[in-house]
Each structure stands twice: as structure tokens, then as C-alpha cells.
């Protein structure tokens, strides 16, 4: 009887952990990249000073002034964080 109760308890705990893990995965899919994170990703890709950030529907455009004087626009995807040069 004790063995049966122990197995039932272990099964319930495992099942609840499984459900909790699946809910966490679904919530992280919907998280968007913030403006601050977009700037960090852009600076990590190309060092320099941030001049401007513009928000569009699916991406941010971060304008960076490089140390050599060139201005570069980078597009950061809001959902994936992927960085592309303009």
C-alpha cells in the first residue's frame, strides 16, 4: 500500500513539473527583444556610439557611429534578435 501511494505521489509531482515546464516554454516564445537589448546586440556586432534607434513593426533600426567616422544602420529582429546590416 505504501509503495502504491509513493508511486502515485511521484507520478503527480512529475506530471505537474512537466506541465509547468511546457507553460514556461510557451511564454518565452512570445517575449520580444527590447530597445535596450537591441542596442546591446548592435554594439556587440559593430562597436561604436549609438546615434538613434527607430522602432518598426517587426524590427528595430539602430544607427551607430563607428570609431572611423562611418555611420551604419543595423536591423534587429524583434522576435529572434537577429542582426542585419542595412
One Martini backbone bead per residue (centre of mass of N, CA, C, O) as a GRO file, in nm:
protein
   86
    1UNK     BB    1   0.058   0.062  -0.022
    2UNK     BB    2   0.302   0.257   0.005
    3UNK     BB    3   0.406   0.219  -0.279
    4UNK     BB    4   0.155   0.322  -0.425
    5UNK     BB    5   0.159   0.607  -0.300
    6UNK     BB    6   0.443   0.686  -0.394
    7UNK     BB    7   0.395   0.656  -0.699
    8UNK     BB    8   0.165   0.864  -0.713
    9UNK     BB    9   0.327   1.106  -0.613
   10UNK     BB   10   0.548   1.102  -0.830
   11UNK     BB   11   0.357   1.133  -1.071
   12UNK     BB   12   0.233   1.407  -0.993
   13UNK     BB   13   0.497   1.569  -0.982
   14UNK     BB   14   0.592   1.513  -1.271
   15UNK     BB   15   0.343   1.627  -1.416
   16UNK     BB   16   0.359   1.917  -1.301
   17UNK     BB   17   0.644   1.977  -1.416
   18UNK     BB   18   0.571   1.938  -1.712
   19UNK     BB   19   0.358   2.163  -1.731
   20UNK     BB   20   0.541   2.396  -1.635
   21UNK     BB   21   0.751   2.373  -1.865
   22UNK     BB   22   0.553   2.427  -2.102
   23UNK     BB   23   0.461   2.710  -2.011
   24UNK     BB   24   0.739   2.847  -2.024
   25UNK     BB   25   0.792   2.804  -2.329
   26UNK     BB   26   0.546   2.968  -2.433
   27UNK     BB   27   0.632   3.246  -2.302
   28UNK     BB   28   0.918   3.283  -2.446
   29UNK     BB   29   0.816   3.316  -2.741
   30UNK     BB   30   0.666   3.613  -2.682
   31UNK     BB   31   0.929   3.752  -2.644
   32UNK     BB   32   1.071   4.059  -2.686
   33UNK     BB   33   1.288   4.276  -2.796
   34UNK     BB   34   1.435   4.533  -2.669
   35UNK     BB   35   1.587   4.829  -2.706
   36UNK     BB   36   1.831   4.769  -2.527
   37UNK     BB   37   1.899   4.493  -2.658
   38UNK     BB   38   1.941   4.605  -2.943
   39UNK     BB   39   2.185   4.781  -2.872
   40UNK     BB   40   2.364   4.555  -2.765
   41UNK     BB   41   2.369   4.389  -3.029
   42UNK     BB   42   2.486   4.611  -3.210
   43UNK     BB   43   2.752   4.665  -3.044
   44UNK     BB   44   2.853   4.372  -3.068
   45UNK     BB   45   2.882   4.380  -3.379
   46UNK     BB   46   2.931   4.710  -3.367
   47UNK     BB   47   3.125   4.932  -3.273
   48UNK     BB   48   3.010   5.226  -3.085
   49UNK     BB   49   2.779   5.490  -3.128
   50UNK     BB   50   2.463   5.574  -3.045
   51UNK     BB   51   2.223   5.769  -3.225
   52UNK     BB   52   1.971   5.570  -3.312
   53UNK     BB   53   1.624   5.453  -3.260
   54UNK     BB   54   1.395   5.248  -3.450
   55UNK     BB   55   1.052   5.152  -3.467
   56UNK     BB   56   0.902   4.874  -3.594
   57UNK     BB   57   0.710   4.603  -3.631
   58UNK     BB   58   0.974   4.374  -3.658
   59UNK     BB   59   1.194   4.610  -3.601
   60UNK     BB   60   1.506   4.756  -3.539
   61UNK     BB   61   1.683   5.067  -3.582
   62UNK     BB   62   2.037   5.106  -3.557
   63UNK     BB   63   2.243   5.384  -3.517
   64UNK     BB   64   2.600   5.391  -3.589
   65UNK     BB   65   2.907   5.527  -3.472
   66UNK     BB   66   3.206   5.484  -3.573
   67UNK     BB   67   3.545   5.538  -3.515
   68UNK     BB   68   3.585   5.612  -3.841
   69UNK     BB   69   3.287   5.777  -3.907
   70UNK     BB   70   3.087   5.571  -3.971
   71UNK     BB   71   2.754   5.497  -4.069
   72UNK     BB   72   2.532   5.245  -3.924
   73UNK     BB   73   2.268   5.025  -4.010
   74UNK     BB   74   2.068   4.820  -3.794
   75UNK     BB   75   1.877   4.518  -3.790
   76UNK     BB   76   1.644   4.408  -3.533
   77UNK     BB   77   1.481   4.142  -3.447
   78UNK     BB   78   1.225   4.108  -3.219
   79UNK     BB   79   1.209   3.784  -3.194
   80UNK     BB   80   1.529   3.683  -3.251
   81UNK     BB   81   1.783   3.904  -3.268
   82UNK     BB   82   1.863   3.955  -3.545
   83UNK     BB   83   2.141   4.083  -3.735
   84UNK     BB   84   2.134   4.349  -3.986
   85UNK     BB   85   2.249   4.503  -4.250
   86UNK     BB   86   2.171   4.783  -4.466
   0.00000   0.00000   0.00000
